[in-house]
Amino acid sequence: MSLNAAPTDLTGKVALVTGASGGIGASAVAHFSALGATVFATDIAASFEGDANYRSFDLLDDAGLSACCDWVKEIKPDILFNNAALFDMGSVLDAGDLAQMDRLFGVNVRAFYAVMQATAQSMVANSQHGSIINMASQAGHRGEALVAHYCATKAAVVSYTQSTALALAPHKIRVNAISPGVIDTPMWETVDALFAKFEGKEIGQKKREVGDAVPLGYMGDPSDVARAAVFLASDQSAYMTAQTIGVDGGNVLR
């Protein structure tokens, strides 16, 4: 029996990473670069520390989002790591949370979809059999009382991933998603502080609790997600599309 092992080498590929300045995005940039891809990266941050061609866009701004989509078509990515997102929380009884809803859906759904669409249009126009990797979350598979809008946005990511994968399958473009669980990134300082505010916990308490509650017993690292992204970007996953991979230490059973 001969073994035809598919490579994870990304030499010659162009990869685009959104939300690149954070823990998961920056790790994806590093992993794609290490495997030979030419990496382009974007975030709202004014600067980026990493080996990538970097541009700053405000995806909540129509002009910024349009400029980002134009840039996507210029660079002609073979791989999209669609990672840009916002997080917030609050009570569903707060009438003022519609502004929060607009912000979260503006980035996590509207901008996410626009960048994915621009990438798909570029891939089809250039006959690229590319890979689109969307960032969902374990929050997209179950509701949480204080995180209604964020959970809903990530459920939308899962649904759009499935629909887009079916639409692009005739073009041999694969579309999959990753659902991280609790990953130890800088964003967790904000998340922990919000839980301290709304649940009356001490700073650091929520982070310890969620790590202890993971079946594997600890929070994940950004590199855990980046390695899953490498798998989905490479020929290792050539027969996979419309799927959502959980990288959560066993938190959500699918």
Secondary structure, DSSP 4 states (H G I P E B T S, - for coil): ----PPP---TT-EEEEESTTSHHHHHHHHHHHHTT-EEEEEESSS---SSSEEEE--TTSHHHHHHHHHHHHHH--SEEEE---------TT-GGGHHHHHHHHIIIIIIHHHHHHHHHHHHHHTT---EEEEE--GGGSS--TT-HHHHHHHHHHHHHHHHHHHHHGGGT-EEEEEEE-SB--THHHHHHHHHHHHH-PPTTHHHHHHHHHSTTSS-B-HHHHHHHHHHHHSGGGTT--S-EEEESTTSS--
